Amino acid sequence: MQVITNGKYKSVEHRVIAQTDGARMSIASFYNPGSDAVIYPAPALLEKEVDEKKQVYPKFVFEDYMKLYAGLKFQAKEPRFEAMRAMETTVPIATVKFYSLSLT
C-alpha cells in the first residue's frame, strides 16, 4: 500500500509491548501479489499530486524486492527502496501489470 499510494498511506513498524505476567501469542498474516507483479505508485494518484510531490517510490518486480528483503530483514525500508530504484531501469515494460486500488 505504501508504494501504490506513493507514501500517502505508510505501513507502521511492528511494535510489541510485552506483558511480564503472561504468555504472548502472535499470528502473522501476509497478503502478497504474484512474484511477477510489477509494483509502482498508481498513476491516478500521481496525477492528483503533481504539484505536491513527484513519484517517491520506484517501479519494481515483487520477486526482486522479496529477494532483497530476505537479505536485509529487520532493517529500515528506505535502503531497500533505494536499492530497488537502482534496479528500476531493468523492469521490462511489457511485463507491467497494474493492480487496481480503490481509495474511496
Backbone hydrogen bonds in HBPLUS format (Angstrom, degrees):
<---DONOR---> <-ACCEPTOR-->    atom                        ^
c    i                          cat <-CA-CA->   ^        H-A-AA   ^      H-
h    n   atom  resd res      DA  || num        DHA   H-A  angle D-A-AA Bond
n    s   type  num  typ     dist DA aas  dist angle  dist       angle   num
A0005-THR N   A0001-MET O   2.93 MM   4  5.89 156.2  1.98 148.2 153.6     1
A0007-GLY N   A0002-GLN O   2.82 MM   5  4.97 152.2  1.89 161.1 162.8     2
A0006-ASN N   A0003-VAL O   2.94 MM   3  4.93 159.3  1.98 108.0 113.8     3
A0042-ALA N   A0004-ILE O   2.91 MM  38  5.29 171.1  1.92 139.3 136.9     4
A0008-LYS N   A0005-THR O   3.13 MM   3  5.27 165.3  2.15 108.5 113.0     5
A0037-ALA N   A0034-GLY O   3.07 MM   3  5.37 166.3  2.09 115.3 119.1     6
A0063-GLU N   A0035-SER O   3.01 MM  28  4.57 143.6  2.15 145.9 136.6     7
A0062-PHE N   A0037-ALA O   2.82 MM  25  5.60 166.4  1.83 169.4 174.1     8
A0039-ILE N   A0060-PHE O   2.70 MM  21  5.40 161.5  1.74 169.6 165.3     9
A0060-PHE N   A0039-ILE O   2.96 MM  21  5.40 155.2  2.03 147.5 155.5    10
A0045-LEU N   A0042-ALA O   3.00 MM   3  5.43 127.0  2.29 110.0 123.2    11
A0046-LEU N   A0042-ALA O   3.13 MM   4  6.50 151.6  2.21 151.0 159.7    12
A0047-GLU N   A0043-PRO O   2.96 MM   4  6.22 154.7  2.02 153.7 159.7    13
A0048-LYS N   A0044-ALA O   3.33 MM   4  6.53 151.8  2.41 137.7 144.0    14
A0049-GLU N   A0045-LEU O   3.14 MM   4  6.30 137.5  2.32 139.0 150.1    15
A0049-GLU N   A0046-LEU O   3.17 MM   3  5.05 127.4  2.46  92.2 106.0    16
A0052-GLU N   A0049-GLU O   2.92 MM   3  5.10 121.8  2.27 103.6 119.8    17
A0053-LYS N   A0049-GLU O   2.98 MM   4  5.95 163.4  2.01 165.0 168.8    18
A0064-ASP N   A0061-VAL O   3.01 MM   3  5.41 120.9  2.37 109.1 123.4    19
A0065-TYR N   A0061-VAL O   3.16 MM   4  6.53 155.3  2.22 153.3 160.8    20
A0066-MET N   A0062-PHE O   2.95 MM   4  6.26 158.1  2.00 154.8 160.7    21
A0067-LYS N   A0063-GLU O   3.01 MM   4  6.26 151.3  2.10 147.2 154.4    22
A0068-LEU N   A0064-ASP O   3.10 MM   4  6.35 158.3  2.15 146.1 151.8    23
A0069-TYR N   A0065-TYR O   2.76 MM   4  5.99 159.5  1.80 151.6 158.5    24
A0070-ALA N   A0066-MET O   2.95 MM   4  6.09 153.4  2.02 144.1 149.6    25
A0071-GLY N   A0068-LEU O   3.10 MM   3  5.48 136.2  2.30 106.5 117.6    26
A0072-LEU N   A0069-TYR O   2.97 MM   3  5.02 139.9  2.13 101.6 113.8    27
A0075-GLN N   A0072-LEU O   3.18 MM   3  5.82 138.3  2.36 146.8 145.0    28
A0080-ARG N   A0077-LYS O   2.94 MM   3  5.31 122.6  2.27 108.8 124.1    29
A0081-PHE N   A0077-LYS O   3.07 MM   4  6.44 157.4  2.12 158.0 165.0    30
A0082-GLU N   A0078-GLU O   2.95 MM   4  6.21 154.2  2.02 153.1 160.9    31
A0083-ALA N   A0079-PRO O   2.98 MM   4  6.15 153.5  2.05 141.6 148.3    32
A0084-MET N   A0080-ARG O   2.96 MM   4  6.25 151.2  2.05 145.1 153.4    33
A0085-ARG N   A0081-PHE O   2.84 MM   4  6.07 145.4  1.96 141.7 151.5    34
A0086-ALA N   A0082-GLU O   3.10 MM   4  6.41 148.4  2.20 143.8 151.1    35
A0087-MET N   A0084-MET O   3.05 MM   3  5.02 130.2  2.31  94.7 108.4    36
A0088-GLU N   A0084-MET O   2.96 MM   4  5.99 113.2  2.42 138.8 156.1    37
A0088-GLU N   A0085-ARG O   3.15 MM   3  4.90 149.8  2.25  96.2 105.4    38
A0090-THR N   A0087-MET O   2.86 MM   3  5.70 165.4  1.88 132.1 137.2    39
A0091-VAL N   A0088-GLU O   3.20 MM   3  5.82 173.0  2.20 122.8 124.0    40
A0095-THR N   A0092-PRO O   3.20 MM   3  5.75 154.1  2.27 112.3 119.1    41
A0096-VAL N   A0093-ILE O   3.12 MM   3  5.45 168.9  2.13 117.6 120.5    42
